[in-house]
Structure formats: C-alpha cells, structure tokens
Amino acid sequence: MSPDPIALHVPELDGREAEAAAQAVRDGKLQGGGEITARVEATLRERLGAETALLVTSCTHALETGFALLDLQPGDEVIIPSYSHPAASTAALRAGATLVFADSLPDSPNLDPADAAERITPRTRAIAVIHYGGISADLDALRSICEAANIAIIEDAAQAFDSKWHGESCGTVGFAGCISFHGTKSVVAGESGLLITSADHAERAMEFREMGTDRHRFRSGTASQYGWCGPGSSFLPSDVLASILAVQLEKADSILHKRLELFDRYREMLLDEDQAERLALPEASNGSSGNGHVFHIRLDGRDERERCRAHLAAEGISSAMHFQALHTTEFGRSIQRSPIPDLPNSRRYADGLLRLPMHTRLDFAQQDRVVDSLQRFLRTR
C-alpha cells in the first residue's frame, strides 16, 4: 500500500473560521469597514507596530495602493527584483512606472542591495523589495541606499507576516508595506491583504481603497455624506473575510512556532547531508527573524530540479518551483530597454529552486519521509 500523500501546503483551519464567517452572515455583516474590520486592523497595528494597518482585498491591491500614494509621473522608474512574483511589477506598471529589474544575492533569492544601487538614476522613485519565503531582505542596506538617493522603499511582504528585521516587523520599514492573507499563506483569510503606511498617508490610502471617496468619514459619522476625493478603486474586503482573519490571528503565535520548528528541523537534517552545500539551504540573514513560510532548496538547474520533483512525486510527496525571472519572460523583455540585463542569480533561482512541504499539519514522521526521499535522490547525482 502506498503511503499517504504529503501536501505542499495545508491551511491551519479548525472549524472556528467557518463558524465566525457564518455568524458574520447571520448578523448581516457582509460589507467591509464595519466593527470586525476595525477590530482586526487594531490587532494588526499592535502586533506589527504599524502606524496604519488597512485591510484590503489582496496583497496585490495593497501594492497598487502603495504605488498610487507615490504619485508617479511618466518616466519615473521603480527598481524591482527580477526573481519575484509579478504582482509588485504589475502594480508599479499600473501606477505608470518604468520597471528596472535587479538581481538576487548569490546565496539568497532576496534582492541584492548593491546591484539595485547601481541601477539608480535621476528618474528612480522607489525600490520595491520582496522578503522571499518570509526571510527579510537587508533593510538596513536598502534604507541607507534609499535615504541617500531620496527614494522610497515599497515592501512586498506578502510572505513575511510576523517576520522581523532587527526587531522591526517586515512591512513597517518602507514607505508602504504589503502583506498577504491569501489561502496559501501561514495566516489566511482566503483572499485578503494588508496595507501598512505612515499616519501621514493614512487618509489618502483610505480614500483610495473606497473608490476615491471619503466614505470612511461618512461611515464613522464625521461627515453628513461622502464625496469624491480623487482616483481610487474598491479594495475594502467584506467583514466576513475579516471574521475569518480574526480567528486566524488568535492562532498566529502557535502557527509561527510550529512552522519555525519544522523549518529548523529541515535545516538540521539536511545539514548532515554530504551534499548540503550544493542545496543552498535557506538561512535567515544577520538581523532577520523569519516566519517559516517556505523551506526551499536550490538544485543544479532546471533539469535536476525537474528530476527531483518527479522522484518526490513518485513517492507521494508534493513539491513546487516558484517564480520566474521576470526579466526573461516574453512580457518582461518587451517592456525593458536594450540591452536586457543578465541577472544570473535571478535566473539561477528561477531554474533551480524547489519548495518542500511546509505547513502546520506536517508531522515529524512525514517530514522524515520528505528528507529521506530527498537524500536518496541526492545520492544518485
């Protein structure tokens, strides 16, 4: 009999989320911006140490709002890591930016600050940074670079809820921080996100997420009617989603503890492997405290990665690649100036990175199976 399959990701749900959502429906709390939304936003502000924490319908919409707050003009440039999800690049494009792709570090998928610094021009308005797998990019280096050039940091912290850099929560360091509560993340609401920004920009951000109106003032009773204030969109999630997130936040500490336990155990077991140095195991950089969102290895190119995936799949173990190198995609090439940069580290991660199962329902016996299968594959190299 074949062993039970091991999933790549399983959300931490226990029935309380369904009951909370059902109660919100029974209470008629279907729209956004109500009591539940306010309570969750207050919890997140306190947990993250954020000046402003606004629930939105997705991390992508948080990114779109963050870039909109920059008031980009034609010709303004945004530097962005090529090895990243397309959401931040798409959000920057929709705000009118010209994209300038930068490379990853040799030993980390995160943005190389030195490479980004070399790409700054008088037209650069921001550097967008992703905290890959919940491990923070070097925010000290990026902050120094951006302050010297008088440009903004936009943090794509989609994977980095509860991750920290020298004690500061990822998402709270830059001009705007954007977090995801998508169903594939550690703390979930199905489809939802968070925008973090300074108190100075809170009013404009609230207007933007409610169709460019000051409806939040009307709802709070501080205005007799709401008016049109400027461009915006409809990015306010339902209180039903907020009710799910409220339950998830009650479990956030235990979720974080379990994921970090599994992350550290993967590293401990794979560090004993003779070929561990060739796996490029993830490791929190100096000053970073991760959240165990992803445990990845980096194999020697696309062919070896695909053979490893097939080997694991044959033994009932799910695994997955991740991002493309955006500058190499057909669309990415079409929007770049010539010559298109090489960015070898981004390509190396796009071709070789493989994610292993990581979720709170993964027990040690299953994790042992994953590591044993992987080690047997490595011995066939």
FINU-759136 format. One line per 5 residues: number of its first residue (from 1); their letters; for each residue x, y, z of C-alpha. Coordinates in Angstrom, 3 decimals, decimal comma. Layout:
! residues N
NUM	A	X/Y/Z; ...
***
This chain:
! residues 381
1	MSPDP	0,000/0,000/0,000; 1,335/3,423/-0,951; 1,906/5,841/1,934; -0,456/8,761/2,331; 0,429/11,714/0,101
6	IALHV	2,187/14,687/1,676; 0,757/18,048/0,624; 2,859/21,093/-0,119; 0,546/23,383/1,871; -2,467/22,938/4,151
11	PELDG	-4,065/25,985/5,822; -4,479/25,854/9,601; -8,280/25,654/9,845; -10,207/24,036/12,697; -13,857/24,928/12,214
16	REAEA	-13,833/28,169/14,183; -13,219/30,115/10,981; -16,375/28,671/9,367; -18,428/29,464/12,451; -17,095/33,034/12,623
21	AAQAV	-17,926/33,599/8,942; -21,394/32,091/9,395; -22,017/34,335/12,408; -20,997/37,397/10,411; -23,516/36,394/7,731
26	RDGKL	-26,232/35,761/10,325; -25,535/39,199/11,796; -25,785/40,810/8,363; -22,150/41,963/8,437; -21,492/41,421/4,756
31	QGGGE	-19,955/44,740/3,791; -16,497/45,931/4,712; -15,380/48,615/7,095; -17,517/47,515/9,998; -16,828/46,508/13,571
36	ITARV	-14,953/43,314/12,666; -12,689/45,078/10,177; -11,868/47,762/12,759; -11,076/45,162/15,425; -8,775/43,186/13,137
41	EATLR	-6,966/46,322/11,960; -6,372/47,360/15,576; -4,976/43,892/16,380; -2,640/44,072/13,398; -1,428/47,575/14,229
46	ERLGA	-0,488/46,444/17,717; 1,053/43,129/16,635; 3,179/44,661/13,899; 3,957/48,013/15,471; 2,414/49,787/12,483
51	ETALL	1,203/53,377/12,370; -1,557/52,477/9,922; -2,816/48,980/9,025; -5,615/48,842/6,471; -7,292/45,636/5,355
56	VTSCT	-7,622/45,356/1,597; -8,883/42,697/-0,774; -5,434/41,317/-1,637; -1,726/41,992/-1,269; -1,766/42,993/-4,934
61	HALET	-4,307/45,690/-4,118; -2,137/46,802/-1,206; 0,742/47,153/-3,665; -1,418/49,092/-6,115; -2,456/51,463/-3,332
66	GFALL	1,122/51,875/-2,120; 2,382/52,769/-5,584; -0,571/55,117/-6,112; 0,465/57,029/-2,982; 3,800/57,800/-4,674
71	DLQPG	2,034/59,859/-7,385; 4,384/58,564/-10,080; 4,835/60,639/-13,222; 5,627/59,471/-16,787; 9,233/58,324/-16,975
76	DEVII	9,552/57,624/-13,230; 11,425/54,396/-12,550; 10,945/51,665/-9,960; 13,738/49,158/-9,306; 12,368/45,705/-8,622
81	PSYSH	13,876/42,225/-8,141; 13,543/40,072/-11,221; 13,094/36,986/-9,051; 9,729/37,904/-7,571; 6,010/37,429/-8,019
86	PAAST	4,642/39,582/-10,866; 2,190/41,357/-8,516; 4,541/44,150/-7,485; 5,727/44,700/-11,062; 2,145/44,793/-12,321
91	AALRA	1,152/47,245/-9,586; 4,075/49,524/-10,464; 3,187/49,390/-14,152; -0,444/50,249/-13,426; 0,787/53,289/-11,485
96	GATLV	2,727/54,413/-14,570; 6,239/53,342/-13,599; 9,054/52,208/-15,841; 10,441/48,967/-14,421; 14,154/48,404/-13,877
101	FADSL	14,951/44,832/-12,890; 17,714/43,989/-10,413; 19,413/40,758/-9,362; 19,140/38,476/-6,353; 22,010/37,797/-3,984
106	PDSPN	24,285/34,843/-4,832; 23,216/32,991/-1,664; 19,629/34,210/-1,296; 16,637/34,833/-3,573; 16,287/38,281/-1,966
111	LDPAD	17,246/41,493/-3,759; 20,941/42,358/-3,910; 21,116/45,918/-2,495; 24,421/46,651/-4,232; 23,029/45,638/-7,619
116	AAERI	19,923/47,750/-7,014; 22,068/50,749/-6,037; 23,939/50,568/-9,340; 20,653/50,903/-11,236; 19,520/54,146/-9,588
121	TPRTR	19,171/57,105/-11,965; 17,769/60,629/-11,516; 14,399/59,181/-12,586; 14,283/56,483/-9,852; 11,414/56,980/-7,397
126	AIAVI	11,394/53,710/-5,461; 12,956/50,327/-4,851; 10,466/47,504/-4,423; 11,706/44,618/-2,315; 10,307/41,149/-1,638
131	HYGGI	11,083/39,234/1,548; 11,357/35,812/-0,044; 9,982/32,902/1,971; 9,458/35,161/4,967; 13,166/35,919/5,352
136	SADLD	13,754/39,654/5,350; 15,846/41,375/2,730; 18,688/43,530/4,043; 16,571/46,500/5,060; 19,454/48,383/6,675
141	ALRSI	21,376/48,438/3,410; 18,279/49,321/1,408; 17,252/52,061/3,831; 20,714/53,610/3,610; 20,679/53,489/-0,194
146	CEAAN	17,166/54,928/-0,455; 17,738/57,709/2,068; 20,889/58,793/0,230; 19,035/58,890/-3,094; 15,793/60,303/-1,617
151	IAIIE	13,699/57,449/-2,952; 11,050/55,235/-1,327; 11,028/51,586/-0,291; 7,940/49,564/-1,183; 7,938/46,291/0,778
156	DAAQA	6,270/43,317/-0,881; 5,935/41,432/2,407; 3,315/39,043/1,026; 5,143/36,057/2,523; 6,520/37,850/5,577
161	FDSKW	3,733/38,258/8,129; 5,387/38,065/11,582; 8,910/38,200/10,080; 11,253/40,810/11,503; 14,399/42,756/10,690
166	HGESC	16,351/43,776/13,814; 13,078/43,687/15,737; 11,083/45,712/13,196; 8,198/43,898/11,528; 8,615/43,366/7,812
171	GTVGF	6,239/45,717/6,046; 6,689/48,543/8,572; 10,090/49,813/7,419; 9,364/51,240/3,984; 7,095/53,945/2,585
176	AGCIS	4,451/51,229/2,194; 4,339/47,592/3,264; 2,053/44,989/1,745; 1,120/41,653/3,374; -0,945/38,750/2,053
181	FHGTK	-3,518/36,629/3,861; -4,154/34,508/0,755; -5,095/30,890/1,344; -1,531/29,760/0,582; -0,020/31,824/3,393
186	SVVAG	0,544/30,874/7,039; -2,240/33,108/8,391; -5,149/33,177/5,950; -8,451/34,824/5,170; -8,948/33,214/1,766
191	ESGLL	-8,386/36,376/-0,276; -7,246/39,411/1,682; -4,255/41,633/2,307; -2,912/44,454/4,423; -1,517/47,872/3,559
196	ITSAD	0,881/49,426/6,070; 1,908/53,035/5,724; 2,602/56,089/7,845; -0,108/58,112/9,549; 0,657/60,939/7,100
201	HAERA	-0,645/58,823/4,221; -3,496/57,035/6,030; -6,266/59,382/4,881; -5,330/59,154/1,196; -4,941/55,368/1,470
206	MEFRE	-8,432/55,013/2,982; -9,860/57,171/0,200; -8,100/55,108/-2,440; -9,419/51,751/-1,157; -13,014/53,107/-1,202
211	MGTDR	-13,323/54,240/-4,811; -11,555/57,547/-4,282; -14,157/58,744/-1,762; -14,153/59,774/1,900; -16,816/57,183/2,674
216	HRFRS	-14,925/56,126/5,813; -15,726/59,535/7,319; -19,405/59,183/6,434; -19,480/55,714/7,970; -17,864/56,970/11,191
221	GTASQ	-20,352/59,822/11,468; -17,838/62,625/10,938; -19,369/63,633/7,574; -23,029/64,016/6,572; -22,334/62,481/3,172
226	YGWCG	-19,316/61,251/1,351; -17,733/62,868/-1,664; -15,320/62,156/-4,470; -11,729/62,986/-3,482; -9,629/61,579/-6,331
231	PGSSF	-8,631/58,381/-8,116; -9,191/55,084/-6,329; -10,693/51,635/-6,512; -12,846/49,243/-4,497; -10,328/47,469/-2,270
236	LPSDV	-12,236/47,131/1,030; -12,842/43,459/1,954; -16,029/42,119/3,498; -16,393/41,767/7,254; -16,974/38,067/6,522
241	LASIL	-13,323/37,755/5,453; -12,246/39,882/8,401; -14,069/37,492/10,744; -12,021/34,574/9,370; -8,817/36,548/9,821
246	AVQLE	-9,786/37,437/13,404; -9,838/33,726/14,292; -6,573/33,115/12,454; -4,860/35,884/14,402; -5,822/34,175/17,647
251	KADSI	-3,752/31,205/16,444; -0,911/33,210/14,881; 1,599/32,541/17,683; 1,096/28,776/17,570; 1,236/28,779/13,752
256	LHKRL	4,515/30,695/13,827; 6,005/28,373/16,459; 5,126/25,203/14,524; 6,404/26,483/11,191; 9,708/27,640/12,675
261	ELFDR	10,087/24,276/14,397; 9,684/22,498/11,050; 11,967/24,986/9,282; 14,769/24,469/11,818; 14,304/20,699/11,717
266	YREML	14,623/20,632/7,903; 17,862/22,589/8,156; 19,255/20,379/10,906; 18,550/17,181/8,989; 19,784/18,452/5,630
271	LDEDQ	22,942/19,997/7,050; 24,015/16,430/7,819; 23,767/15,559/4,155; 27,147/15,284/2,414; 25,952/17,458/-0,440
276	AERLA	24,248/20,090/1,737; 26,445/22,888/0,423; 25,056/22,244/-3,057; 21,459/22,642/-1,854; 21,830/26,352/-0,956
281	LPEAS	19,644/25,909/2,115; 17,701/28,956/3,315; 19,191/30,751/6,263; 17,997/33,905/7,978; 20,458/36,691/7,290
286	NGSSG	22,084/38,639/10,090; 19,354/40,545/11,930; 16,468/38,704/10,291; 13,877/36,606/12,106; 11,842/34,571/9,633
291	NGHVF	8,400/33,005/9,859; 8,978/29,604/8,256; 6,730/30,414/5,316; 8,805/28,476/2,766; 11,544/25,906/3,014
296	HIRLD	13,388/25,745/-0,282; 16,447/24,077/-1,722; 18,288/25,125/-4,866; 19,325/22,368/-7,217; 21,749/22,497/-10,125
301	GRDER	19,498/23,813/-12,858; 16,090/23,094/-14,295; 16,778/19,534/-15,414; 17,938/18,363/-11,986; 15,067/20,172/-10,285
306	ERCRA	12,500/18,503/-12,507; 14,042/15,088/-11,915; 13,900/15,741/-8,180; 10,261/16,801/-8,397; 9,406/13,630/-10,295
311	HLAAE	11,283/11,489/-7,759; 9,418/13,062/-4,838; 6,064/12,860/-6,631; 6,567/9,137/-7,280; 6,776/8,717/-3,506
316	GISSA	3,656/10,774/-2,834; 5,445/13,979/-1,850; 4,349/17,309/-3,278; 6,929/19,943/-4,146; 6,893/23,019/-6,333
321	MHFQA	9,047/25,513/-8,177; 8,313/29,183/-7,602; 8,877/32,433/-9,510; 10,169/33,046/-12,987; 12,952/35,544/-13,563
326	LHTTE	10,637/38,306/-14,754; 13,215/39,986/-16,964; 13,457/36,792/-19,056; 9,713/36,395/-19,713; 8,240/37,424/-23,046
331	FGRSI	6,361/40,334/-21,496; 9,294/41,278/-19,272; 11,581/41,506/-22,295; 9,031/43,600/-24,186; 8,971/46,399/-21,591
336	QRSPI	12,722/46,713/-20,991; 15,180/48,992/-22,614; 18,013/47,342/-24,530; 20,275/45,745/-23,637; 18,348/43,378/-21,367
341	PDLPN	20,428/42,689/-18,218; 21,835/39,257/-17,486; 20,947/38,957/-13,744; 22,500/35,483/-13,331; 21,404/34,893/-9,732
346	SRRYA	17,756/35,535/-10,580; 17,973/33,008/-13,393; 19,719/30,512/-11,114; 16,883/30,626/-8,591; 14,212/30,544/-11,290
351	DGLLR	15,772/27,398/-12,754; 16,826/25,560/-9,604; 14,659/26,495/-6,630; 12,353/23,800/-5,253; 9,925/24,218/-2,335
356	LPMHT	9,367/21,345/0,079; 6,162/20,668/2,067; 5,703/23,240/4,844; 2,555/23,611/6,932; 1,336/23,126/10,485
361	RLDFA	-0,279/19,744/9,703; 3,084/18,318/8,617; 4,189/15,933/11,355; 7,746/14,795/12,063; 7,191/11,356/10,510
366	QQDRV	6,074/12,966/7,248; 8,979/15,370/7,367; 11,332/12,422/7,854; 9,841/10,858/4,712; 10,481/14,060/2,742
371	VDSLQ	14,101/14,294/3,862; 14,768/10,583/3,342; 13,378/10,745/-0,195; 15,376/13,863/-0,994; 18,608/12,397/0,365
376	RFLRT	18,151/9,237/-1,699; 17,730/11,407/-4,799; 20,854/13,392/-3,969; 22,911/10,220/-3,715; 22,048/9,465/-7,360
381	R	23,655/12,696/-8,580
***
